[in-house]
Amino acid sequence: MVYEVRNELKPKELKGITESQIAQHWKLYEGYVAQTNALKQELADLRKDGKVGTPLYADRRRRFGFEMNGMVLHEYYFGNLAAGHPGPDKNSELFKALEIEFGSFDAWKEDFAKTGASRSIGWAALYIDPRTGSLTNHFIQLHEEGNVAGFAPVLLMDVWEHAYMVDFGAGGRPDYIKTFFENVNWDAAVRRHSEARDGKLAPRF
């Protein structure tokens, strides 16, 4: 199959995040989709030509994980942004679960923000372990490093510089993180959490 850019996920009219910022970020996402398709085809061609195990194949195999997970994480990220959403529903199972896991919603929020403030490029991710229902925050580096096998993403925050430099500058990550929380599509996060608890993987588009 060939992956497509999911234009329906492109957020608009966000609070404190400009259209210019989203446009620049979206171009990078389009690049991940294009590179995923190109590498998928190149790997297939190398296999067909009997070049599996060559240094070229190994290089492309490593790059494939980076590009594909770059595509996937961006689809989750853009999918959990939306304008005009209120805060989380305090009666939702996600809100209640975060309170149980972290002591309070605010304690989770602070931990998630500090996760995103880690001195590195990468992502902050709220994951649910579908087997236990446990919610944990994780830092993902280089797209493919730090994801937990079998865990389902509930909320993703991109903290690579390209996610905020247009609006906030190179040192603007703290302000961007605050602004991110004002644009979380909690309906999407609640749905992802609910479906994972029911043994399903919520679609990212």
Secondary structure, 3 states (H helix, E strand, C coil): CCCCCCHHHCCCCCCCCCHHHHHHHHHHHHHHHHHHHHHHHHHHHHHHCCCCCCHHHHHHHHHHHHHHHHHHHHHHHHHCECCCCCCCCCCCHHHHHHHHHHCCHHHHHHHHHHHHCCCCCCEEEEEECCCCCCEEEEEEECCCECCCCCCEEEEEEECCHHHCHHHHCCCCHHHHHHHHHCCECHHHHHHHHHHHHCCCCCCCC
